[in-house]
Amino acid sequence: MDKPSWLPTLVAQLSLVFALFLALKLGQPQKKFLYNKTSESRPLDLYFISIRGGFRPFNQQTHLLKQVDMVAKAYKARFVVSISELGVDDPLMKNATRQFSSLKIPWYTTRVSKEHDRGYFLKQVKMPYGKTLDIIGVNTGLLQDSVHGGSIGETGNNQLNWLRSTLETTISNWRIAVGFHPLVVCEETDEGKEAKQVFETLHQTFMKFEVNAYISGQGCTSNVHQGGIAYIGNPGPIAKGPYLALANGRSVFRRELDNGFLLHRVSSLEIVTYFVSSAGEVVHRTVLQQRGREVV
């Protein structure tokens, strides 16, 4: 019996549909997950995680910490930097170290306070080949009065004096400062959003002593000042928009990241930062070279 005349046409049409589907599928960006090490990994690299602390609904917090736990295990993260207002009282840190054994590593957390509890610190982390990474915590709460034209106050000046003295005497290879408030914020104007530099004295100190990066809560990434410093904003529960800017007047990343975290890979020549969503997907990757030079 002869084959129906329409059969070859149907087969051809189905083949075209399948080919189109395959082409579209291959053309889509593939999700990248960090549970297995990437080809960039090197045995002597140091890994650490930074995350925005604070209150979250229990289910969101548990889901996020599970992602952090898996990444910390896969990369043997040495420590976690928590961007928080509450310091050691931060609920995210408390629950992380209580629920997940891999997260019972050192947590260095920021604190916002205007009281005598100074809230600033220096942690020096040894790296291979005699290299050193400095994690420098600053209490931006002590400097908030200066943002509104007021005087910094004695405790704020004490912090700045300590910071200058510390940066003068350390001989580290990498210097990463962390604080709760961003150094650049956005203000609404008639023409739209305008970047405004805040904590100017702190910014100038970072430039003078060649701090490589400043990790904080989410800030503004447009029209930032020159200075060779990478400003890294940590995604928070309600933060939206771009998450990393360099102090060269341009933004390098504009995408929403809801309730994610950052994985940092530190070598002798570069720091690679991976923006990880709450689903564990690598959304973006940025390379920071010495003296704040950046390659995407």
Residue frames relative to the residue before (quaternion, step in Angstrom):
aa qw qx qy qz dx dy dz
M 1.0000 0.0000 0.0000 0.0000 0.00 0.00 0.00
D 0.4634 -0.6871 0.4837 0.2815 3.54 -0.90 0.93
K 0.5107 -0.6312 0.4910 0.3158 3.55 -1.16 0.71
P 0.5763 -0.5805 0.4310 0.3809 3.61 -1.07 0.69
S 0.5479 -0.6556 0.4134 0.3148 3.56 -0.96 0.86
W 0.6691 0.5169 -0.3063 0.4374 3.57 1.15 -0.52
L 0.5023 0.6936 -0.4168 0.3049 3.64 1.22 -0.35
P 0.6655 0.4844 -0.3346 0.4588 3.67 0.81 -0.80
T 0.6334 0.5325 -0.3327 0.4523 3.57 1.06 -0.75
L 0.6534 0.5132 -0.3114 0.4612 3.57 0.99 -0.87
V 0.6443 0.5191 -0.3181 0.4629 3.58 0.97 -0.88
A 0.6568 0.5138 -0.3100 0.4567 3.58 0.96 -0.87
Q 0.6626 0.5060 -0.3080 0.4582 3.57 0.98 -0.86
L 0.6479 0.5095 -0.3153 0.4704 3.58 0.99 -0.81
S 0.6319 0.5327 -0.3255 0.4593 3.57 1.03 -0.75
L 0.6538 0.5104 -0.3091 0.4653 3.54 1.02 -0.83
V 0.6389 0.5238 -0.3231 0.4615 3.57 1.01 -0.85
F 0.6638 0.5010 -0.3024 0.4658 3.60 0.93 -0.90
A 0.6492 0.5157 -0.3162 0.4611 3.58 0.97 -0.85
L 0.6454 0.5159 -0.3179 0.4650 3.58 1.03 -0.81
F 0.6402 0.5236 -0.3171 0.4642 3.57 1.00 -0.89
L 0.6690 0.5042 -0.2999 0.4565 3.58 0.91 -0.93
A 0.6485 0.5210 -0.3182 0.4547 3.57 0.98 -0.83
L 0.6622 0.4943 -0.3049 0.4736 3.57 0.97 -0.86
K 0.6425 0.5320 -0.3218 0.4479 3.57 1.01 -0.83
L 0.6890 0.4731 -0.2787 0.4730 3.57 0.91 -0.91
G 0.6660 0.5264 -0.3001 0.4352 3.56 1.13 -0.62
Q 0.5883 0.5818 -0.3753 0.4178 3.57 1.23 -0.34
P 0.5315 -0.6101 0.4637 0.3609 3.59 -1.07 0.66
Q 0.3464 -0.7542 0.5250 0.1886 3.55 -0.83 1.00
K 0.4829 -0.6619 0.4895 0.2984 3.54 -1.01 0.82
K 0.1788 -0.7710 0.6045 0.0905 3.54 -1.02 0.83
F 0.1310 -0.7997 0.5841 0.0467 3.53 -0.82 0.98
L 0.4240 -0.7465 0.4734 0.1970 3.53 -1.12 0.73
Y 0.4381 0.7224 -0.4633 0.2675 3.60 1.17 0.09
N 0.7227 0.2558 -0.2044 0.6086 3.57 1.25 -0.35
K 0.5388 -0.6647 0.4043 0.3231 3.55 -0.83 0.94
T 0.4378 -0.6929 0.5142 0.2526 3.53 -1.10 0.78
S 0.6708 -0.4946 0.3679 0.4124 3.56 -1.32 0.18
E 0.5836 0.5912 -0.3700 0.4158 3.59 1.27 -0.33
S 0.5361 0.6670 -0.3982 0.3302 3.57 1.17 -0.51
R 0.0733 -0.7712 0.6320 0.0206 3.51 -1.10 0.82
P 0.5872 -0.6319 0.3661 0.3490 3.59 -0.90 0.86
L 0.7380 0.4306 -0.2352 0.4633 3.60 1.01 -0.73
D 0.4718 0.6673 -0.4551 0.3536 3.60 1.22 0.05
L 0.3185 -0.7127 0.5920 0.2005 3.53 -1.24 0.59
Y 0.1415 -0.7917 0.5910 0.0630 3.56 -0.93 0.92
F 0.0968 0.7623 -0.6397 0.0183 3.52 -1.15 0.68
I 0.3598 -0.7253 0.5568 0.1855 3.54 -1.28 0.48
S 0.0782 -0.7529 0.6472 0.0907 3.56 -1.13 0.64
I 0.0156 -0.8085 0.5834 -0.0754 3.53 -0.98 0.92
R 0.4548 -0.6649 0.5212 0.2819 3.55 -1.15 0.62
G 0.3158 -0.7575 0.5430 0.1778 3.58 -0.69 1.07
G 0.3957 0.7315 -0.5097 0.2204 3.55 -1.24 -0.38
F 0.6412 -0.5330 0.4047 0.3755 3.52 -1.38 0.05
R 0.0146 0.7634 -0.6451 0.0315 3.54 -1.13 0.83
P 0.5880 -0.5124 0.4541 0.4308 3.59 -1.19 0.32
F 0.6359 -0.5908 0.3328 0.3687 3.56 -1.01 0.83
N 0.6788 0.4940 -0.3137 0.4436 3.61 0.86 -0.86
Q 0.6407 0.5093 -0.3269 0.4726 3.60 1.03 -0.73
Q 0.6552 0.5217 -0.3143 0.4470 3.55 0.94 -0.89
T 0.6674 0.5054 -0.3004 0.4570 3.57 0.92 -0.93
H 0.6532 0.5125 -0.3130 0.4612 3.57 0.95 -0.88
L 0.6627 0.5042 -0.3096 0.4591 3.59 0.90 -0.90
L 0.6808 0.4941 -0.2970 0.4519 3.58 0.87 -0.91
K 0.5907 0.5524 -0.3706 0.4567 3.60 1.10 -0.54
Q 0.6464 0.5067 -0.3167 0.4745 3.57 1.01 -0.81
V 0.6536 0.5089 -0.3087 0.4675 3.56 0.94 -0.91
D 0.6315 0.5483 -0.3222 0.4436 3.57 1.00 -0.86
M 0.6850 0.4853 -0.2955 0.4561 3.60 0.85 -0.92
V 0.6600 0.4912 -0.3095 0.4768 3.58 0.99 -0.80
A 0.6351 0.5322 -0.3295 0.4526 3.59 0.97 -0.83
K 0.6533 0.5033 -0.3119 0.4718 3.61 1.01 -0.78
A 0.6794 0.5190 -0.2991 0.4238 3.55 0.85 -1.02
Y 0.8004 0.2958 -0.1311 0.5046 3.56 0.97 -0.87
K 0.3735 -0.7506 0.4731 0.2708 3.58 1.30 0.13
A 0.0009 0.8388 -0.5425 0.0463 3.54 0.83 1.07
R 0.4233 -0.7349 0.4805 0.2232 3.56 -0.91 0.97
F 0.7958 -0.0873 0.0911 0.5923 3.58 1.07 -0.72
V 0.3229 -0.7087 0.5910 0.2104 3.54 -1.39 0.15
V 0.2050 -0.7319 0.6358 0.1342 3.55 -1.11 0.77
S 0.1277 -0.8019 0.5823 0.0404 3.56 -0.66 1.13
I 0.2426 -0.7555 0.5953 0.1265 3.56 -0.75 1.12
S 0.2141 0.8024 -0.5050 0.2351 3.56 -0.11 1.30
E 0.4707 -0.6436 0.5241 0.2991 3.52 -1.30 0.40
L 0.7407 0.4886 -0.2015 0.4147 3.54 1.14 -0.71
G 0.4080 -0.7287 0.4743 0.2783 3.59 1.21 -0.08
V 0.8417 -0.1349 0.1147 0.5101 3.57 -0.97 -0.88
D 0.6270 0.5318 -0.3403 0.4565 3.60 1.23 -0.22
D 0.4055 0.7338 -0.4695 0.2769 3.58 1.23 0.03
P 0.4612 -0.7194 0.4428 0.2715 3.63 -0.73 1.01
L 0.6054 0.5585 -0.3709 0.4289 3.61 1.04 -0.64
M 0.6711 0.4934 -0.2981 0.4662 3.58 0.90 -0.90
K 0.6509 0.5254 -0.3210 0.4441 3.58 0.90 -0.89
N 0.7069 0.4524 -0.2714 0.4711 3.58 0.83 -0.92
A 0.6117 0.5611 -0.3542 0.4306 3.60 1.06 -0.69
T 0.7284 0.4283 -0.2455 0.4752 3.57 0.78 -1.01
R 0.6349 0.5264 -0.3282 0.4606 3.58 1.20 -0.44
Q 0.7761 0.3987 -0.1876 0.4512 3.59 0.93 -0.90
F 0.8031 0.2557 -0.1010 0.5286 3.59 1.03 -0.76
S 0.4201 -0.7419 0.4659 0.2368 3.56 -0.60 1.16
S 0.6506 0.5310 -0.3290 0.4319 3.60 1.03 -0.73
L 0.6880 0.4645 -0.2836 0.4800 3.59 1.21 -0.37
K 0.4866 0.6235 -0.4541 0.4103 3.58 1.24 0.37
I 0.3586 0.6792 -0.5203 0.3733 3.50 0.94 1.08
P 0.6886 -0.4657 0.3072 0.4632 3.64 -1.13 0.21
W 0.1402 -0.7463 0.6465 0.0731 3.55 -1.09 0.86
Y 0.1139 -0.7666 0.6298 0.0525 3.57 -0.81 1.03
T 0.0038 -0.8522 0.5195 -0.0614 3.55 -0.35 1.20
T 0.4529 -0.6738 0.5184 0.2686 3.54 -1.09 0.79
R 0.1244 -0.7710 0.6193 0.0814 3.54 -1.28 0.36
V 0.2136 -0.7572 0.6052 0.1216 3.56 -1.04 0.81
S 0.2571 0.7528 -0.5583 0.2357 3.55 -0.49 1.20
K 0.2460 -0.7451 0.5989 0.1602 3.55 -1.22 0.59
E 0.5177 0.6457 -0.4040 0.3895 3.54 1.28 0.20
H 0.7369 -0.4318 0.2918 0.4304 3.54 -1.31 -0.08
D 0.5323 0.5741 -0.4168 0.4619 3.59 1.27 -0.27
R 0.3150 -0.8410 0.3959 0.1917 3.53 0.12 1.31
G 0.2565 -0.8318 0.4708 0.1436 3.63 1.02 -0.65
Y 0.6509 0.4576 -0.3637 0.4843 3.64 1.13 0.30
F 0.0262 -0.8225 0.5637 -0.0708 3.55 -1.08 0.77
L 0.2209 -0.7210 0.6333 0.1741 3.53 -1.41 0.20
K 0.0292 -0.7647 0.6438 -0.0006 3.55 -0.91 1.00
Q 0.1427 -0.7935 0.5889 0.0559 3.56 -0.71 1.09
V 0.1328 -0.8028 0.5812 0.0136 3.54 -0.70 1.18
K 0.3398 -0.7510 0.5330 0.1907 3.56 -0.74 1.07
M 0.1647 -0.7656 0.6187 0.0632 3.51 -1.07 0.91
P 0.6709 -0.4789 0.3556 0.4406 3.62 -1.23 0.16
Y 0.8097 0.2782 -0.2239 0.4658 3.55 -1.32 0.41
G 0.6534 -0.5565 0.3154 0.4048 3.58 1.09 0.65
K 0.4486 0.6866 -0.4568 0.3446 3.60 1.22 0.30
T 0.1862 -0.7817 0.5887 0.0879 3.55 -1.26 0.50
L 0.1725 -0.7486 0.6335 0.0929 3.54 -1.13 0.82
D 0.1949 -0.7740 0.5947 0.0960 3.56 -0.83 1.04
I 0.1096 -0.7345 0.6660 0.0709 3.56 -0.99 0.94
I 0.0703 -0.8257 0.5588 -0.0325 3.56 -0.43 1.28
G 0.1689 -0.8046 0.5652 0.0678 3.56 -0.48 1.20
V 0.0929 -0.7861 0.6097 0.0408 3.57 -0.91 0.92
N 0.3524 -0.7141 0.5703 0.2015 3.54 -1.12 0.76
T 0.2025 -0.8231 0.5200 0.1057 3.57 0.00 1.28
G 0.5209 0.6349 -0.4183 0.3881 3.59 1.20 -0.26
L 0.6316 0.5423 -0.3262 0.4478 3.58 1.14 -0.63
L 0.7283 0.4250 -0.2216 0.4897 3.58 1.23 -0.41
Q 0.4281 0.7477 -0.4410 0.2514 3.60 1.24 -0.12
D 0.6107 0.5690 -0.3660 0.4114 3.61 0.99 -0.69
S 0.6318 0.5504 -0.3350 0.4310 3.58 1.09 -0.70
V 0.5727 0.5962 -0.3797 0.4152 3.60 1.17 -0.53
H 0.7500 0.3686 -0.1908 0.5151 3.58 1.06 -0.77
G 0.6681 -0.5426 0.2935 0.4160 3.55 1.18 0.51
G 0.5438 0.6196 -0.4036 0.3969 3.56 1.24 0.14
S 0.6077 -0.5361 0.4206 0.4079 3.56 -1.27 0.08
I 0.5814 -0.6110 0.4140 0.3424 3.54 -1.13 0.65
G 0.3909 -0.7165 0.4933 0.3008 3.58 0.92 -0.79
E 0.6865 -0.5157 0.3256 0.3959 3.54 -1.25 0.43
T 0.6872 0.4802 -0.3030 0.4532 3.59 0.85 -0.91
G 0.6307 0.5242 -0.3324 0.4658 3.59 1.08 -0.67
N 0.6564 0.4937 -0.3059 0.4815 3.58 0.99 -0.81
N 0.6078 0.5472 -0.3522 0.4550 3.57 1.06 -0.69
Q 0.6481 0.5128 -0.3186 0.4642 3.57 1.02 -0.82
L 0.6649 0.5000 -0.3114 0.4592 3.60 0.88 -0.89
N 0.6401 0.5111 -0.3257 0.4722 3.59 1.00 -0.77
W 0.6422 0.5108 -0.3175 0.4752 3.57 1.01 -0.83
L 0.6536 0.5261 -0.3159 0.4430 3.58 0.94 -0.89
R 0.6701 0.4923 -0.3051 0.4643 3.60 0.88 -0.91
S 0.6582 0.5119 -0.3047 0.4604 3.55 0.94 -0.91
T 0.6521 0.5227 -0.3059 0.4560 3.56 0.99 -0.87
L 0.7048 0.4642 -0.2695 0.4638 3.57 0.85 -0.97
E 0.6126 0.5513 -0.3467 0.4478 3.59 1.14 -0.56
T 0.7708 0.4042 -0.1923 0.4533 3.56 0.96 -0.85
T 0.6256 0.5327 -0.3631 0.4393 3.62 1.12 -0.39
I 0.2005 -0.7719 0.5947 0.1019 3.55 -1.15 0.68
S 0.2081 0.8207 -0.5038 0.1714 3.56 1.07 0.76
N 0.5143 -0.6376 0.4839 0.3079 3.54 -1.28 0.41
W 0.7755 0.1367 -0.0727 0.6120 3.55 1.17 -0.67
R 0.0864 -0.7804 0.6185 0.0304 3.55 -1.06 0.83
I 0.0206 0.7943 -0.6034 0.0672 3.54 -0.53 1.22
A 0.1748 -0.7767 0.5996 0.0822 3.57 -0.69 1.11
V 0.1061 -0.7844 0.6084 0.0571 3.57 -1.13 0.65
G 0.1203 0.7756 -0.6117 0.0990 3.56 -1.07 0.79
F 0.6000 -0.5963 0.3881 0.3659 3.56 -1.14 0.51
H 0.7572 0.3640 -0.2070 0.5013 3.61 0.81 -0.98
P 0.4691 -0.6540 0.5090 0.3050 3.59 -1.06 0.70
L 0.4933 -0.6510 0.4859 0.3109 3.57 -1.22 0.43
V 0.7477 0.2453 -0.1613 0.5956 3.57 1.27 -0.30
V 0.0351 -0.7957 0.6046 -0.0020 3.59 -0.85 0.97
C 0.4280 -0.6866 0.5263 0.2615 3.55 -1.29 0.34
E 0.1135 -0.7701 0.6247 0.0619 3.54 -1.07 0.81
E 0.4354 -0.6864 0.5179 0.2667 3.56 -1.05 0.76
T 0.0221 -0.7790 0.6265 -0.0094 3.55 -0.91 0.98
D 0.6981 -0.4394 0.3320 0.4576 3.59 -1.27 0.03
E 0.7091 0.4446 -0.2551 0.4843 3.57 1.11 -0.65
G 0.7111 -0.3802 0.2709 0.5258 3.60 1.23 -0.16
K 0.7368 -0.3705 0.2979 0.4807 3.53 -1.13 -0.63
E 0.0833 -0.7925 0.6039 0.0182 3.53 -1.00 0.88
A 0.4138 -0.7169 0.5068 0.2408 3.55 -0.90 0.97
K 0.0677 -0.7907 0.6082 0.0157 3.54 -1.01 0.85
Q 0.3547 -0.7315 0.5436 0.2088 3.54 -0.79 1.03
V 0.0584 -0.7816 0.6208 0.0183 3.57 -0.91 0.96
F 0.7862 0.2511 -0.2215 0.5195 3.56 -1.28 0.38
E 0.0223 0.8629 -0.5041 0.0299 3.55 0.94 0.97
T 0.6408 0.5291 -0.3364 0.4431 3.59 0.94 -0.85
L 0.6448 0.5147 -0.3172 0.4677 3.56 0.99 -0.80
H 0.6406 0.5296 -0.3139 0.4589 3.56 0.98 -0.86
Q 0.6662 0.4988 -0.3020 0.4650 3.57 0.91 -0.89
T 0.6317 0.5290 -0.3300 0.4607 3.58 1.02 -0.74
F 0.6398 0.5183 -0.3215 0.4677 3.58 0.98 -0.82
M 0.6605 0.5054 -0.3132 0.4584 3.58 0.94 -0.83
K 0.6619 0.5350 -0.3125 0.4220 3.56 0.87 -0.98
F 0.7947 0.3013 -0.1437 0.5069 3.55 0.90 -0.92
E 0.4945 -0.7311 0.3842 0.2709 3.56 1.26 0.62
V 0.1190 0.7606 -0.6126 0.1788 3.54 0.70 1.13
N 0.4201 -0.7509 0.4534 0.2327 3.59 -0.77 0.99
A 0.8186 -0.0346 0.0777 0.5681 3.58 0.91 -0.87
Y 0.1805 -0.7430 0.6344 0.1136 3.52 -1.32 0.50
I 0.1457 -0.7917 0.5915 0.0471 3.56 -0.63 1.19
S 0.1017 0.8037 -0.5734 0.1222 3.57 -0.75 1.03
G 0.6665 -0.3992 0.3949 0.4903 3.51 -1.31 -0.39
Q 0.7278 -0.4453 0.2941 0.4307 3.56 -1.28 0.22
G 0.0288 -0.8007 0.5982 -0.0108 3.57 -0.95 0.92
C 0.6359 -0.4907 0.4156 0.4267 3.53 -1.29 -0.39
T 0.2104 -0.8206 0.5223 0.0980 3.58 -0.94 0.80
S 0.6073 0.5430 -0.3787 0.4393 3.59 1.13 0.34
N 0.8595 0.1334 -0.1053 0.4821 3.57 -1.20 0.66
V 0.2803 0.7695 -0.5289 0.2226 3.57 1.00 0.78
H 0.6141 -0.6014 0.3773 0.3448 3.56 -1.22 0.50
Q 0.5723 -0.5599 0.4704 0.3712 3.54 -1.28 0.34
G 0.3600 0.7617 -0.5036 0.1915 3.55 -1.22 0.24
G 0.4584 -0.7247 0.4348 0.2750 3.60 1.20 -0.06
I 0.5428 0.5947 -0.4129 0.4258 3.61 1.16 0.48
A 0.3146 -0.7242 0.5793 0.2024 3.58 -0.98 0.84
Y 0.1775 -0.7647 0.6124 0.0932 3.57 -0.82 1.03
I 0.0738 -0.8150 0.5745 -0.0162 3.56 -0.48 1.23
G 0.1584 -0.7987 0.5771 0.0622 3.57 -0.55 1.19
N 0.3306 -0.7659 0.5213 0.1798 3.56 -0.79 1.03
P 0.4513 -0.6932 0.4815 0.2895 3.61 -0.78 0.94
G 0.1463 -0.8062 0.5712 0.0479 3.54 -0.91 0.96
P 0.7664 -0.3878 0.2413 0.4516 3.59 -1.26 0.01
I 0.8116 0.1811 -0.0954 0.5472 3.61 0.99 -0.70
A 0.4370 0.7051 -0.4589 0.3183 3.58 1.24 0.19
K 0.0054 -0.7861 0.6179 -0.0166 3.55 -1.04 0.82
G 0.6535 0.5290 -0.3721 0.3932 3.54 -1.20 0.48
P 0.7668 -0.3605 0.2503 0.4683 3.59 -1.24 -0.28
Y 0.2656 -0.8161 0.5039 0.0976 3.53 -1.07 0.73
L 0.7911 0.1734 -0.1609 0.5641 3.61 1.11 -0.05
A 0.0301 0.7758 -0.6298 0.0226 3.54 -1.04 0.81
L 0.2830 -0.7157 0.6033 0.2091 3.52 -1.20 0.50
A 0.5182 -0.6441 0.4606 0.3231 3.54 -1.14 0.59
N 0.4915 0.6338 -0.4604 0.3803 3.56 0.65 1.11
G 0.6614 -0.5712 0.2902 0.3899 3.54 1.21 0.52
R 0.7564 0.3183 -0.2280 0.5240 3.59 1.15 0.21
S 0.4161 -0.6801 0.5485 0.2518 3.52 -1.25 0.54
V 0.2479 -0.7911 0.5404 0.1440 3.58 -1.04 0.70
F 0.8016 0.1941 -0.1026 0.5560 3.59 1.18 -0.17
R 0.0577 0.7934 -0.6015 0.0734 3.56 -0.73 1.06
R 0.4409 0.6453 -0.5223 0.3411 3.54 -0.22 1.29
E 0.5071 -0.6537 0.4647 0.3155 3.54 -1.09 0.68
L 0.0184 -0.7567 0.6535 0.0047 3.53 -1.08 0.82
D 0.1039 -0.8288 0.5485 0.0380 3.56 -0.25 1.20
N 0.8711 -0.0615 0.0301 0.4863 3.54 -0.67 1.15
G 0.3954 0.7099 -0.4908 0.3142 3.59 0.88 0.90
F 0.2914 -0.7278 0.5789 0.2241 3.55 -1.24 -0.50
L 0.4202 -0.7060 0.5210 0.2313 3.58 -1.31 0.14
L 0.1621 -0.7352 0.6487 0.1116 3.54 -1.13 0.77
H 0.1386 -0.7990 0.5836 0.0409 3.57 -0.82 1.04
R 0.1337 -0.7650 0.6265 0.0669 3.56 -0.95 0.95
V 0.1142 -0.8227 0.5569 0.0058 3.57 -0.55 1.20
S 0.0043 0.7584 -0.6517 0.0139 3.55 -0.90 1.01
S 0.7178 -0.4412 0.3006 0.4470 3.57 -1.25 -0.04
L 0.7732 0.3682 -0.1776 0.4848 3.61 1.14 -0.58
E 0.8289 0.0866 -0.0039 0.5527 3.59 1.10 -0.52
I 0.2275 -0.7074 0.6429 0.1858 3.50 -1.40 0.29
V 0.1453 -0.7785 0.6075 0.0620 3.56 -0.73 1.08
T 0.1316 -0.7945 0.5913 0.0420 3.57 -0.78 1.06
Y 0.1587 -0.7767 0.6068 0.0586 3.55 -0.83 1.08
F 0.2633 -0.7430 0.5979 0.1454 3.57 -0.82 1.03
V 0.0820 -0.8290 0.5530 -0.0187 3.56 -0.43 1.25
S 0.3603 -0.7326 0.5366 0.2134 3.58 -0.80 1.00
S 0.6697 -0.4927 0.3643 0.4197 3.56 -1.30 0.16
A 0.6298 0.5106 -0.3339 0.4808 3.59 1.28 -0.24
G 0.5566 -0.6237 0.3842 0.3920 3.58 1.27 -0.02
E 0.4987 0.6654 -0.4152 0.3689 3.58 1.28 0.20
V 0.3890 -0.6818 0.5661 0.2516 3.56 -1.02 0.83
V 0.1904 -0.8200 0.5337 0.0803 3.55 -0.35 1.25
H 0.8063 -0.0382 0.0694 0.5861 3.57 1.02 -0.73
R 0.1624 -0.7695 0.6131 0.0750 3.54 -1.25 0.55
T 0.0101 -0.8035 0.5945 -0.0305 3.56 -0.84 0.98
V 0.2225 -0.7752 0.5803 0.1134 3.57 -1.00 0.85
L 0.1219 -0.7744 0.6194 0.0424 3.55 -0.83 1.06
Q 0.1801 -0.7868 0.5846 0.0824 3.55 -0.67 1.11
Q 0.7316 -0.4285 0.2866 0.4461 3.55 -1.26 0.24
R 0.8262 0.1821 -0.1977 0.4951 3.54 -1.19 0.82
G 0.6813 -0.5614 0.2827 0.3751 3.55 1.07 0.81
R 0.4535 0.6624 -0.4871 0.3439 3.62 1.16 0.21
E 0.1861 -0.8278 0.5284 0.0286 3.54 -0.88 0.98
V 0.0840 -0.7640 0.6385 0.0396 3.53 -1.12 0.80
V 0.1903 -0.7696 0.5975 0.1206 3.60 -0.91 0.87
